[in-house]
Amino acid sequence: MYEELKEILVDELQVRAEDVAPTAGREEVGLDSLAAVELAALLSGRYGVQIHDYEVLEADTVADVAELLAERRAPASDHAPGTPAAPAPGVS
Protein backbone atom coordinates (compact mmCIF):
# COMPACT_ATOMS: atom_id res chain seq x y z
CA MET A 1 0.00 0.00 0.00
CA TYR A 2 2.90 2.33 0.75
CA GLU A 3 4.22 2.10 -2.81
CA GLU A 4 0.79 2.93 -4.25
CA LEU A 5 0.47 5.90 -1.89
CA LYS A 6 3.95 7.08 -2.83
CA GLU A 7 3.01 6.92 -6.51
CA ILE A 8 -0.09 9.04 -5.86
CA LEU A 9 1.90 11.58 -3.85
CA VAL A 10 4.51 11.87 -6.58
CA ASP A 11 2.29 11.71 -9.66
CA GLU A 12 -0.80 13.54 -8.45
CA LEU A 13 0.46 15.93 -5.78
CA GLN A 14 3.90 16.57 -7.28
CA VAL A 15 5.78 15.55 -4.13
CA ARG A 16 9.44 14.83 -4.86
CA ALA A 17 10.01 11.06 -4.79
CA GLU A 18 13.11 11.48 -2.62
CA ASP A 19 10.99 13.26 0.02
CA VAL A 20 8.57 10.34 0.36
CA ALA A 21 9.64 7.75 2.91
CA PRO A 22 7.54 5.61 5.26
CA THR A 23 8.81 7.60 8.25
CA ALA A 24 8.36 11.02 6.62
CA GLY A 25 5.93 13.31 8.39
CA ARG A 26 3.23 15.12 6.48
CA GLU A 27 5.16 18.39 6.68
CA GLU A 28 8.18 16.70 5.09
CA VAL A 29 6.11 15.73 2.05
CA GLY A 30 4.22 19.02 1.91
CA LEU A 31 0.82 17.76 3.05
CA ASP A 32 -0.81 20.95 4.22
CA SER A 33 -4.56 21.12 4.78
CA LEU A 34 -5.33 21.75 1.10
CA ALA A 35 -3.13 18.86 -0.05
CA ALA A 36 -4.76 16.64 2.60
CA VAL A 37 -8.19 17.40 1.14
CA GLU A 38 -6.92 16.57 -2.33
CA LEU A 39 -5.21 13.36 -1.18
CA ALA A 40 -8.28 12.19 0.73
CA ALA A 41 -10.43 12.78 -2.36
CA LEU A 42 -7.94 10.95 -4.59
CA LEU A 43 -7.75 7.95 -2.27
CA SER A 44 -11.50 7.82 -1.78
CA GLY A 45 -12.15 8.02 -5.50
CA ARG A 46 -9.43 5.61 -6.58
CA TYR A 47 -10.05 2.93 -3.98
CA GLY A 48 -13.74 3.41 -3.23
CA VAL A 49 -13.16 3.95 0.48
CA GLN A 50 -14.11 6.74 2.83
CA ILE A 51 -11.05 8.69 3.97
CA HIS A 52 -11.38 12.21 5.34
CA ASP A 53 -8.86 15.01 5.15
CA TYR A 54 -8.73 15.27 8.93
CA GLU A 55 -7.61 11.62 9.07
CA VAL A 56 -4.76 12.40 6.68
CA LEU A 57 -3.81 15.40 8.81
CA GLU A 58 -3.89 13.32 12.01
CA ALA A 59 -1.52 10.70 10.55
CA ASP A 60 2.01 11.11 11.86
CA THR A 61 3.81 9.56 8.89
CA VAL A 62 3.30 8.49 5.29
CA ALA A 63 3.27 4.89 6.57
CA ASP A 64 0.35 5.80 8.85
CA VAL A 65 -1.64 7.08 5.87
CA ALA A 66 -0.80 3.89 3.96
CA GLU A 67 -1.94 1.80 6.94
CA LEU A 68 -5.20 3.75 7.15
CA LEU A 69 -5.79 3.11 3.47
CA ALA A 70 -5.00 -0.59 3.86
CA GLU A 71 -7.43 -0.87 6.78
CA ARG A 72 -10.20 0.81 4.80
CA ARG A 73 -9.60 -1.46 1.82
CA ALA A 74 -9.76 -4.61 3.97
CA PRO A 75 -13.06 -6.46 4.10
CA ALA A 76 -15.47 -4.96 6.60
CA SER A 77 -15.50 -8.22 8.53
CA ASP A 78 -13.85 -11.60 8.50
CA HIS A 79 -17.03 -13.59 8.03
CA ALA A 80 -17.78 -15.49 4.86
CA PRO A 81 -19.90 -13.79 2.18
CA GLY A 82 -23.58 -14.34 2.80
CA THR A 83 -23.04 -14.96 6.51
CA PRO A 84 -24.65 -12.32 8.71
CA ALA A 85 -22.25 -10.28 10.77
CA ALA A 86 -22.46 -10.47 14.55
CA PRO A 87 -24.66 -7.75 16.04
CA ALA A 88 -22.99 -4.77 17.65
CA PRO A 89 -22.57 -4.97 21.42
CA GLY A 90 -25.83 -4.16 23.19
CA VAL A 91 -27.90 -4.95 20.09
CA SER A 92 -30.14 -7.99 20.09
N, C-alpha and C positions, 0 to 999 in steps of 0.2 A: 504494500500500500504506500510505503514511503516513496518508492521510485515513481509511482503514478502521481503522487502529490507534488514531488519535485518537478516532474515534467509540466504539470499545470502551472506551478509557480514560475517556472522559467518561460514557458511558451505563452501563457495567457497574461501573466502579471509582470512580465519582463524583469524578473528577479535574476540577478547574475547567478549562474550555476555554481560558481565557486563559493557563493554566500550561503547556499542551501546545504545544511548538514542536519542530521537528526537532532543534534544538541543545540542547534541555533535557535535563539529566541526570536519572537516575532519582530522585535525591533531590528535585529540583525538582518532579517530578510525584507525589511521595509513594509511589514504588515501593519499599517495604521488603520484607523477605523474605516476609512473608505475602502481600502484594499481588503479588509476583513469582510465587508459587505459583498464585494465582488467575488471573493473566494468562496464564501458560503453559497452564493447563488450558483457559481460554477459547479461546485461539488454537488449541490442539491439537484441541479439540472442534469449533470452528467451521470450521476449514480442513482438518481431517483430516491434519495434519502432526504430527511429533514435535518439540516444543519443550519444553525443561526449564527449570525455575525458575532453575537456576544460570546458564543461558545469558542469561536476562533480566537477572539480577544482574550479569553480566560485561559487558553492553552499556553503552557510555559514554553514549549519547544515545538519545532516542526514535527518531531516524532509524536508528540501529544495530539496534534491535529490529525496525523495519519492514523493513530490509534482510535481516535474518535470516529473517523471515517470507517475504519475497519469494523468497529462495533456496530455502527449504523447499518452497514451492509450485511452483517451476519443475520441469519434467520432470527425472527422475533422470538422463537422458542425452539427448544430442542426436541419437541414432540414430532411424531411422524405426521405427514400431510393427511388431513382428514380426521385426525384425532383431536378432540376438543382440548383446549388448553385448560390447565387447572384454574379454578376461580381465584380471584385476588383474595388476599387475607381479609376475613370479615364478611365475605360475600358468600351466600349460600344459594 
